[in-house]
Amino acid sequence: MSQPAWLQSQLDDRARTSDALGAAADQMNVCRGIAAELSAKGLDHTSDPFWRAAAAESHRLAAEAEALGIDVHDIGEEAARRR
């Protein structure tokens, strides 16, 4: 038996929200990792093109998550949990 449309819609929304939170948190950790690696070498991460590209993607994913009602602080907490 299939789910009623209203229930399936709520399940789909939760899955989208969970996916968006996970993607944004993972990308935040990618940025953190790149910055830590460069810092360990005594380099400034803010001028590194790979870090800049990762940060741009992180901001894009965070904006998508925020459009679904996820606060940037929640993304940071999830990123910390995943480390």
C-alpha positions as CSV (number, residue, x, y, z in Angstrom):
1,M,0.0,0.0,0.0
2,S,1.4,3.4,-0.9
3,Q,1.8,6.4,1.4
4,P,-0.8,9.2,1.3
5,A,0.5,12.1,-0.7
6,W,0.7,14.4,2.4
7,L,2.8,11.9,4.3
8,Q,5.1,11.2,1.4
9,S,5.6,14.9,0.9
10,Q,6.7,15.2,4.6
11,L,9.1,12.3,4.2
12,D,10.6,13.7,1.1
13,D,11.0,17.1,2.7
14,R,12.8,15.5,5.7
15,A,15.1,13.6,3.4
16,R,15.9,16.7,1.4
17,T,16.6,18.6,4.6
18,S,18.8,15.8,5.9
19,D,20.7,15.6,2.7
20,A,21.2,19.4,2.5
21,L,22.5,19.5,6.1
22,G,24.9,16.6,5.5
23,A,26.3,18.1,2.3
24,A,26.8,21.5,3.8
25,A,28.5,20.0,6.9
26,D,30.8,17.8,4.9
27,Q,31.8,20.7,2.7
28,M,32.5,22.8,5.8
29,N,34.8,20.1,7.0
30,V,36.6,20.0,3.6
31,C,37.3,23.7,3.9
32,R,38.5,23.2,7.5
33,G,40.8,20.3,6.4
34,I,42.3,22.3,3.5
35,A,42.9,25.3,5.9
36,A,44.5,23.1,8.5
37,E,46.8,21.4,6.0
38,L,48.0,24.7,4.6
39,S,48.4,26.2,8.0
40,A,50.6,23.3,9.1
41,K,52.8,24.2,6.1
42,G,52.9,27.8,7.3
43,L,50.8,29.0,4.4
44,D,47.8,31.3,4.4
45,H,44.7,29.4,3.2
46,T,42.7,32.5,2.2
47,S,44.8,33.0,-1.0
48,D,44.8,29.3,-1.9
49,P,42.6,28.6,-5.0
50,F,41.5,25.2,-3.8
51,W,40.4,26.5,-0.5
52,R,38.6,29.4,-2.2
53,A,36.7,27.0,-4.5
54,A,35.9,24.8,-1.5
55,A,34.7,27.8,0.5
56,A,32.5,29.0,-2.5
57,E,30.9,25.6,-2.7
58,S,30.4,25.5,1.1
59,H,28.6,28.9,1.0
60,R,26.4,27.6,-1.9
61,L,25.5,24.5,0.0
62,A,24.9,26.5,3.2
63,A,22.5,28.8,1.3
64,E,20.6,25.8,0.0
65,A,20.3,24.4,3.5
66,E,19.2,27.8,4.9
67,A,16.5,27.9,2.2
68,L,15.2,24.7,3.8
69,G,15.2,26.3,7.2
70,I,18.5,25.0,8.5
71,D,20.5,27.6,10.5
72,V,24.2,28.0,9.8
73,H,25.0,27.2,13.4
74,D,23.2,23.8,13.0
75,I,25.5,23.2,10.0
76,G,28.5,24.0,12.1
77,E,27.3,21.7,14.9
78,E,26.7,18.9,12.4
79,A,30.2,19.4,10.9
80,A,31.7,19.2,14.3
81,R,29.8,16.0,15.0
82,R,31.1,14.4,11.8
83,R,34.7,15.2,12.5
